[in-house]
């Protein structure tokens, strides 16, 4: 096979720092200088662009891209309908926009819990989609139990994060809520991911088929098809 034909490992797709921060920045600036419709459209457009960019960089996300795109468009659409008073839920358009996000976090937590209880923990399926792991490792009971526990960690994070968001929204001004929520979620998610990776690495380290966290992050990727 030629170099062009040979499948190459693709990089882990996580998006650039700009893709993570720009939707937040756009929403905050446009909300305070224009209106919520401009804020929603700007943040949604950048989020969709970031999702498409991750796919182009080689992250094999399958149904995730169209799913998240539909979600973002629907969330923005409902918010605009409420702001234009075409639909009335009896709450502000800001409450609708962020309320959908709060509910989504709760729902994600519940769904992930169901995957564990059903014996198919989410991370056991998702991680091999992003990084290359040996079949021997994926089939090892210790791998599955580790991924089940790590998925429980995500469940706890999603539900507790949603509770914090709701409390903050109901007990602060909008700008303080937005900035505090964004900063807190970023810091806590970074810490949670770091702890989760360290836990997974420590649990899987005794397995001969596990190459180590550094090797996985730096050298592995989903092979191109």
Phi, psi and omega in degrees: 000147177281171178299327181290324185277336184288125178298137179242148176299136178263149182291154174298133182263114177231353182082154180280165176300325179297320179296333179279324186267332186297318178301321179295312181296315180300315181299313184297313182292312183292326178297319184275342182251335181240269177194178185291330180296314177298321180297314181296315181295318180296312181294320181293317180300317181290322179297319178294317177302318180294319179296317178295322179297321178296323179293319180293332179281357172110002179288121182278089185255001173051241183287349186298317183299304178297327180295312181291328178295314179298318180299312182296318180294317180296317180298315178295318182298315180297318180299316179295320178299320179291317180297324179277001179062027173279328176235141182232115176257002180081009178225167183289162178295328176297318179295324179294311183300309182282331177298322176299320178295318179299313181298321180298318178300313177302314183296316178300316178300316180294315181298317179295323176298321179297321179298325179290312181296333178276359179082013179230069183304137185306312184295330178298330178271321190284320185299316177296343175286336184257328181229156179275121177233147179294144178302325180299321179290315183298327182273354182287134179302327180294325177297314183293319179293323178296315181291329176295315180294319179295324178293324174300325177298319178294320178303312180298317181298313183298315184288315179294323178296319179295319178298317178298317180299315180297314180299315182295319180298321184278350187233023178205165174291161188298311183298319178295316178303312185297313182290317180295318179296314182298314181294314182296314181297323179295311183294312183294320180294322177297314179296317181297317179296317180298313179296319180298316179295319179295321179295312180300316181299316182293320181292324184268349184305323181292344183279130181297331183279355179269120186278353182102150185297317182299316180296319181297313184289324186268329191244343186260157177192167178287124182293138176295151183258000000 
